[in-house]
Amino acid sequence: MKPLGGLPCVHKHYFKRDADGFYYDDPWTPELRLSTKFAKQVELTRSKGRVILTTDDVNESKGRGEGFFKRTGYVAVYSVSDFVINDEGMRFRFGSPIRPR
């Protein structure tokens, strides 16, 4: 299934909260950061300024990459801000939900 409007999906597994609200902190590994999938995720997140938060089952035996997450549902579409990519991974802040599900 293609995401709504070509928006990137992000995993609730990395959805966190602090005193300033909700944020995303995904520690993409160096190997994954070299992938085409990661480049597309970054480009879509930057260009669209919105993401779809998903629920997933996690298979820790797989390690990161194909098969680690199995999508189980969609939570909502969120606007994002303060987008950062560096050696620690991908991070951003969530705005208010745009399309709650």
N, C-alpha and C positions, 0 to 999 in steps of 0.2 A: 504494500500500500504506500503510495506517495504521500508525504506529509502535506498538510494544508498549505497551499500557496508556495510550495517549495521551501518552507521554513525548516531550519535545522532542528533536530530533536536532541534534547539533553536529558540525562538520567537523574531521576529523583534521588538516587543513591548519593549524589554529590551536592544536593540541595541542602543548604545550611542556614542557620540564623544566628545573628549577633545583635548587639545593642542598636545597630543602624538598620536592621531589617534582614531580608533574605538575600542570600548570595549563592553563587555556584563556584565550586573549587574542585576541578577535575585534574588530577595529576597525570595527564597523558605522558606515557613513557617516551624516551628519546626515539625509540624505534617507531612508535605510532605517529610521532610528530613528523616523520619523514614520508608518511603515506599520503596518497592522493585523497583518501577519505578525510584525513585531518585538514588538509589544505582546503577542501570544499566546505567543511564544517566552519572553519575560520572565516572564509570568504562570505558565506551565507550569513553568519552571525553578524559580521561587520556591516554588510550591505543592507540586510533586512532590519537589523536592530530589534529583532523579535526572535523568540525560540518557542518550541513546544516542549513542555516538561512532560516526561513519560515515566510510567512505573515499569519496573523490570524485575524479573527474577535474576539473581546473580549466581553464576556457576564458578565459584572460586577455583575449582580444579583446572579451569581452562586458562587462567591468566588473562591479561588484557588482550583484546583483539577479538576476532570472530568467535562467537559462542560464549563470551564472558557474560554478556547481557542478553536476556530474552525478553523482548517487549511484551508487557501484559496489559497496557492501557495508556490512555492519554489523560493528563490532569487539566492543563490549560495552556493558552498562549500568553506569553509574557513579553513585555518590552524589556530591554536590557540596557545597562549603562556601565560605565567604568570597565570596559572590556580590556583585559590584559592577557597577553600570551608571552610566556617566558620559559626558562628552563624548569620551573616548578609546575608548569601546566597551563590550563586555561581557567581564567577567573572573570566573573562579572557580577553585577548587582541586578536583582530582579526588580522591575517596576510592578505596577498593579496588573492583575490578570486581565487580558483583553477578551478572551473567550473561555470563560469557565466551562468545564465539562463535568 
